[in-house]
Amino acid sequence: MEQEFRIEDRMDGGRSVITVVGEIDVATAPQLRESLHGVIAQGQATVVLDLLGVTFLDSTALGVLVGGLKRCRELGGELYIVVTDARLRKIFEITGLNKVFPIVDALAEVGAP
């Protein structure tokens, strides 16, 4: 059975948080891109991307994340990634993106805006 894909964005302690559940792949990455761009367009330069409910991500997803990071940094902000799944962390390590993104284990580790 395929897991449902969901994206939710909310404000949490003055931070913009986008929570993703399910697989981020070529079929769902455009929804994530739209959500990220929408939040950034509202003036949120720093965004927290909660991937705790993500079970898979592919190269399309990584491209969306890099694009979002670029937009955040152009505005003087940052794109934080919250992820604990060892398989997903390994993807960031293999691609070297663990040195590009601030990756944390919990939302609480992201400092106040």
GIHUMO-V11262 format. One record per residue. N is the residue number from 1. SS is DSSP state (A for helix, B for strand, O for the rest). Layout:
n = (N,N)
ss = (SS,SS)
This chain:
n = (1,2,3,4,5,6,7,8,9,10,11,12,13,14,15,16,17,18,19,20,21,22,23,24,25,26,27,28,29,30,31,32,33,34,35,36,37,38,39,40,41,42,43,44,45,46,47,48,49,50,51,52,53,54,55,56,57,58,59,60,61,62,63,64,65,66,67,68,69,70,71,72,73,74,75,76,77,78,79,80,81,82,83,84,85,86,87,88,89,90,91,92,93,94,95,96,97,98,99,100,101,102,103,104,105,106,107,108,109,110,111,112,113)
ss = (O,O,O,O,O,B,B,B,B,B,B,B,O,O,B,B,B,B,B,B,B,B,B,B,O,O,O,O,A,A,A,A,A,A,A,A,A,A,A,A,A,O,O,O,O,O,B,B,B,B,B,B,B,B,B,B,B,O,A,A,A,A,A,A,A,A,A,A,A,A,A,A,A,A,O,O,O,O,B,B,B,B,O,O,O,A,A,A,A,A,A,A,A,A,A,O,A,A,A,O,O,B,B,B,O,O,A,A,A,O,O,O,O)
